[in-house]
Amino acid sequence: MLTLPADSARLEELLRQGFGELELEADELALDRLGRYYALLDRESRVMNLTAIHGAEDTARLHFLDCAALLKLTELRGKRLVDVGTGAGFPGLVLKILVPDLELVLLDSLDKRVRFLELVCRELELEGVRCLHARAEEAPAELRQSFDLACSRAVARLNLLGELCLPLVKKGGLFVAMKGPDASGELSEARKGLRLLGGGEPEIREYPVPGTELRHNAILVPKTGDTPARYPRRWAQIKKQPL
């Protein structure tokens, strides 16, 4: 039996307020699952380094609501999404909880995090989720250009991240990079590489984080062409010579 932290009621209160501010609907099942997800984060973070954000206030606002804001920027119902470098499951698991028919692949290079993600999926009885222990540039060939969307949060600068994510997106799909306030600077240095990888004209969308004064950015890159077969390169080369 999963024991809920003492501040779980506060988490639910903040989530209800935040979803109202975002004009998003979250049913009782979604709120219950987010509460249990928080309990697992709280428990497992005591024995492994999952996230630097702790407590109901910060988890609700800086993790759950920040991720949920993506639902105001793009349609996810019935889509297939890969979350690259997902860590403790952000934003992918939050999006899956709120959009149950989303088909999701959670991709991370650290085995202990993947085991945590598998635990969350079992405890929350989430279906249609694959937790994959792999580096994005070494992902199985069947994943290449197979997703409607690829997303990533707090993984790398855009000029590196594009080469990890765009090869996984099919033509007509979308790559979404969640960023802080310097999104325009990152986009400027990444434009050429994004075009080489099959990306179209990027768009920066700013959004508020409910309950805070923060305004974050999402960079949306449509996939308009096929990614050349030579990409992605090895990570050492991507870092040494960004496109």
Secondary structure, 3 states (H helix, E strand, C coil): CCCCCCCHHHHHHHHHHHHHHHCCCCCHHHHHHHHHHHHHHHHHCCCCCCCCCCCHHHHHHHHHHHHHHHHHCCCCCCCEEEEECCCCCCCHHHHHHHCCCCEEEEEECCHHHHHHHHHHHHHHCCCCEEEEECCHHHCCHHHCCCEEEEEEECCCCHHHHHHHHHHHEEEEEEEEEEECCCHHHHHHHHHHHHHHCCECCCEEEEEECCCCCCEEEEEEEEECCCCCCCCCCCHHHHHHCCC
